[in-house]
Structure formats: C-alpha cells, structure tokens
Amino acid sequence: MDPVTLATDRLLLRAVGSQETDAVYDACQDPDIRRWTTIPSPYLREHARSFTEQLVPDGWADGSMFTFGVFLHSGELAGMLGITLRALGMGEIGFWATKEHRANGYVTEAVLAACRWSFTHVALDRVEWRAEVGNRASRAVAERAGFTIEGTLRSAMNNKGVRRDIWVGSLLPSDMGLPSTAPYLPAR
C-alpha cells in the first residue's frame, strides 16, 4: 500500500522519511519515550535512520505496519503513531509524543484519525492498545480516544530484557459509529 496522509483540524499525519531522521533521533533521546516504549536504549542515530528509511517504508509497502509522523500544521514533529497488523482484521496501535507537545491532545486527535482510517480503509474490526502497567499518559490517551480497557496481561511484554505486565484495551468500529466488516456477537 502506498503511504497516505491524514489531516485533522490541528495535525497532519504522514509517513516519515529520511528528512525526519534528525527529528526522530532528537525526540527519542527523551528518557520517558525510552522508558515506556520498546525502542532501543540508548537510541542511536542509526536506529532513527533505520526507522525512517527502512522500517516505515517497508511497513507501508507490505501492508504490515502503518506508521504516521504526527505533525503540527507548521511542520513540527509532535509525535509518532503506528498501527501494526497482528491478525486478520486486527491491529495494534502504539504512539508517543514529543516532550514539548504533551498534554495538548495531539496524540488523542491523531489516534482517532488513524483508527477511523484503519476501520474505513484497511478493514480492521479491532484496534488494540497495549501499554506497560504504570504508563498513565498512554492510558489517558487510550481512554480519551474511547478505548475500552479490558484488563491486565501478566508478563506479556519484554521491554529491554525485562518481562512486564501490560494493560490492554480495544476500540471497535462501532465505538466510532462505524460498521464492522464482519458480524460481531458480544458476550453480554
């Protein structure tokens, strides 16, 4: 699939390329991004280059991962968001915000735009959010975006060689007033 660009009132979501390598590298020097995500630590320039020049374009090309840089209309990088396909009709979303652009609602706005796009253009029927227990900022974004927090998975993530418990939540097309591609029979 060719990369797409999504626009919201305040943001432009688009694939990053080599021109963003320095911005990604700089953002990933933030200890909070390194702490709460599974990016390498220390985060080296070659990690940023591999991400922007290989991982992002390859994910779009083979349809396995849709990564968006979250940009203000001024062109400044405010965050990163990716939806990785995990199973038929199901993707997992991950995101981070640059230190200077946290607590402005940008990531929530980006999550809503990317999920709507994934439901209407990629035919996903479930987007999962996962975060290490304790990552309250990520959980707040998920909750503001309408994700249902489903529980805690014990020892479900390896972050830098340590097994960690994670929270898991989901967003369905119906949560956004959209139809699913397949019938859904809830357990209730």
C-alpha positions in Angstrom: 0.0 0.0 0.0 1.2 3.5 -0.7 1.5 5.7 2.3 -1.4 8.0 3.0 -1.7 11.4 4.6 -4.5 12.2 7.1 -5.4 15.7 8.2 -7.2 16.9 11.3 -8.0 20.4 12.4 -4.6 20.8 14.0 -2.5 18.0 12.6 -1.1 16.3 9.5 -0.4 12.6 9.8 2.0 11.2 7.2 4.8 8.7 6.8 8.2 9.9 7.9 11.3 9.6 5.7 14.9 10.4 5.7 14.2 14.1 6.1 12.8 13.3 9.6 15.7 11.2 10.8 17.1 14.0 13.0 13.8 14.9 14.5 13.0 11.3 15.4 16.5 10.9 16.8 16.2 14.0 18.9 12.7 13.1 20.2 13.8 9.6 21.2 16.5 11.0 23.5 13.7 11.7 25.9 14.0 9.3 28.8 10.2 9.0 29.1 9.9 7.7 25.5 12.8 5.3 26.1 11.3 4.2 29.4 7.7 3.5 28.2 8.3 2.2 24.7 10.3 -0.7 23.3 12.7 1.4 21.3 16.4 0.7 21.8 18.1 2.4 24.7 20.4 4.1 24.1 18.7 5.3 21.0 21.4 5.9 18.3 21.3 7.9 15.1 21.4 4.6 13.2 18.2 3.5 14.9 16.5 6.6 13.7 17.8 6.2 10.2 16.7 2.5 10.1 13.3 3.5 11.3 12.7 6.4 8.8 14.5 4.8 5.8 13.6 1.1 6.2 11.0 0.2 8.8 8.4 2.8 8.0 8.6 2.4 4.1 8.7 -1.4 4.3 5.7 -1.5 6.6 3.7 0.6 4.2 4.9 -1.3 1.2 3.9 -4.8 2.5 0.8 -3.6 4.4 2.1 -4.9 7.8 2.5 -1.6 9.7 1.1 1.9 9.0 3.4 4.4 10.7 2.5 8.1 10.8 4.5 11.0 12.0 2.2 13.4 13.8 3.0 16.9 12.6 1.6 20.3 13.5 0.5 22.3 10.5 3.7 24.3 11.0 5.6 21.1 10.1 7.0 20.4 13.5 7.0 16.8 14.7 4.7 16.4 17.7 4.7 12.6 17.9 4.6 9.2 16.2 1.9 6.7 15.8 1.8 3.2 14.3 -0.8 0.5 13.7 0.7 -2.9 13.3 -1.4 -5.7 11.8 -1.5 -8.6 14.3 -4.2 -10.9 12.9 -6.9 -10.8 10.2 -8.9 -7.7 10.9 -6.9 -6.7 14.0 -4.2 -4.1 14.5 -2.2 -2.9 17.5 -1.7 0.8 18.0 1.3 2.4 19.6 2.3 6.1 19.9 4.4 8.6 21.6 4.5 12.4 21.9 7.5 14.7 21.9 8.2 16.2 25.3 7.3 19.7 24.2 3.9 18.7 22.7 2.5 16.6 25.5 -0.8 17.4 27.2 -2.2 19.2 24.2 -4.5 16.4 23.0 -2.5 16.0 19.8 -1.9 12.3 20.2 -5.6 11.6 21.1 -6.6 13.5 17.9 -4.1 11.5 15.9 -5.2 8.2 17.4 -8.9 9.0 16.5 -7.9 9.9 12.9 -5.7 6.8 12.4 -8.3 4.4 13.9 -11.1 5.9 11.8 -8.9 5.4 8.7 -7.9 1.9 9.7 -11.6 0.9 10.1 -12.7 2.5 6.8 -9.7 1.9 4.6 -7.8 -1.1 6.0 -11.0 -3.1 7.0 -9.8 -3.5 10.6 -12.5 -4.6 13.0 -10.4 -4.2 16.2 -7.6 -1.9 17.2 -5.8 -3.0 20.4 -3.9 -0.6 22.6 -1.2 -2.1 25.0 1.0 -0.3 27.4 3.1 -1.2 30.4 1.2 -1.0 33.7 2.1 2.4 35.1 2.2 4.3 31.8 -0.7 6.6 32.8 -0.2 9.1 30.0 -0.7 6.3 27.4 -3.7 5.0 29.2 -5.2 8.5 29.4 -4.8 8.9 25.6 -6.5 5.5 25.0 -9.4 6.3 27.4 -9.9 9.8 25.8 -10.0 8.1 22.4 -12.7 5.8 23.5 -10.8 2.5 24.0 -12.4 0.1 26.4 -9.8 -1.0 29.0 -10.1 -4.8 29.1 -7.6 -5.7 31.8 -4.0 -6.6 32.7 -1.9 -9.2 31.0 0.8 -10.6 33.2 4.3 -10.8 31.9 3.1 -10.0 28.4 5.8 -7.7 27.2 9.6 -7.8 27.1 11.0 -4.3 27.4 14.8 -4.2 27.3 15.2 -7.7 28.7 12.6 -7.4 31.5 9.2 -9.1 31.4 6.5 -6.6 32.3 2.7 -6.6 32.9 0.7 -4.6 30.5 -2.7 -3.0 30.2 -4.8 -3.9 27.2 -7.7 -2.1 25.6 -9.7 -2.1 22.4 -11.5 0.2 20.0 -14.1 -1.3 17.7 -15.7 0.4 14.6 -19.0 0.5 16.5 -17.3 2.6 19.2 -16.9 5.3 16.5 -20.3 4.8 14.9 -18.9 2.8 12.0 -19.9 -0.6 10.6 -17.7 -3.7 11.0 -16.6 -5.8 8.1 -17.9 -8.9 9.9 -20.8 -9.5 12.3 -20.0 -9.1 15.9 -21.8 -11.1 18.6 -20.8 -9.6 22.0 -20.7 -11.9 25.0 -23.1 -9.7 27.0 
